[in-house]
Amino acid sequence: MTASWNTSETQDVKPGGIIVPVVFSLIFFLGTVGNGLVLAVLLRNDQMKYNTTNLFILNLGVADLCFIVFCVPFQATIYTLDGWLFGAFMCKAVHFFIYLTMYASSFTLATVSVDRYLAIRYPLKSRDIRTSRNALIAIAVIWAMSILFAGPYLSYYQIIHYNKVPICIPTWEHSRRKIMDVSTFVFGYLIPVGILSLAYARTIKFLWTSVDPIETISESKKAKRKVTKMIIIVAVLFCICWLPHHVVILCFWFGHFPFNKATYAFRLISHCMSYANSCLNPIVYALISKHFRKKFKQVFTCMLKKNKKASNKVHVVNVTNAVGFYGGNTEVTQIQEENARVCQALQEDADTAGGPIGDGTSPKNEPPYKDIHLPQDV
């Protein structure tokens, strides 16, 4: 992200010319497909509007997908090309989106941590707070704050010509840049990580010291393990992926960070790790949440059935031209009926599961006592 470090001082060191296209292509593919599936699963779920956690995860998926689409392809060229080829507007817009989505992701994760703490610690008392309306208000505030904090980056980067090669670099004076970078670390990383660490620590403490009066002890322990695993993985991944980037920035301003092969490699690794965070969340959902795995499979099934239906339509036309109409028509009818049954099952599961996350919220038509238990999955 600090594009000025990818100029003439490191132009003779080009391991990134090979590594970056491979790594960034993998990040782009996994991030696009993974976050696209997350959005598809959540948007197909009719109960999503009644589940605050799903709304926050949807918002996180939108931020990650925007980062993957609008930032990763352009940032890959810093390590593979000698100059910036996309003009002054994209120089400003790309870096603005980088920090916009970073702030949106960190603020959303912090908000989710508080939401999960309230849901687990105060499942009944928090009902009036954890509503879809309040969740949408919180999401609007998150994006407003993200725009506010990321706005200065629209003037932070400019196009200059170095040896007749256009490059996109920070052009602010050093004192202003230092204040901006430190502010980004404090408000975009330190404070959100502090909030989510405190909220998750209190959540884990409650899960491991309380006993659910409704569920059996074995079920309570099972829920503790699942929720704790999800909490630890999400929090640790975010901290690990973004920490090297901020370490590089802080070392540049407050320590000794010379331009050589070792620091170039460390900068490259820090960029890859921070970008990879946007494609890891769907993998976490799929590995930890059995409900998400089920929904992913159902979305894939519907997609495959539709593709099979389209291919068989072509086959039916050929059969009709060769031997008649009736056999092909029966084949298409069977495929349509099977596809309809699969999609209907998907809809029924969405209506009864209380959301694809499987966070333990009960359907709205069931008795209230169904909500008095620890979440079985997150």
Buried (B, 14 or more C-beta within 10 A) or exposed (E): BBBBBBBEBBEEBBEBEEBBBEBBEEBBEBBBEBBBBBBBBBEBBEBBBBBBBBBBBBBBBBBBBBBBBBBBBBBBBBBBEBBBEBEEEBBBBBBBBBBBBBBBBBBBBBBBBBBBBBBBBEBEEBEEBBEBEBBBEBBEEBBEBBEEBBEBBEEBBBBBEEEEBBBBBBEBEEEEBBEBBBEBBEBBBBBBBEBBBBBBBBBBEBBEEEEBEEBEEEBBBBBBEBBBBBBEBBBEBBBEBBBBBBBBBBEBBEEEBEEEEEBBBBBBBBBBBBBBBBBBBBEBBBEBBEBBBBBBEBBEBBEEBBEEBEEBEEEBEEBBEEEEEEEBEEBBEEBEEEBEEBBEEBBEBBBEBBBBBBBBBBEEEEEEEEBEBBBBBB
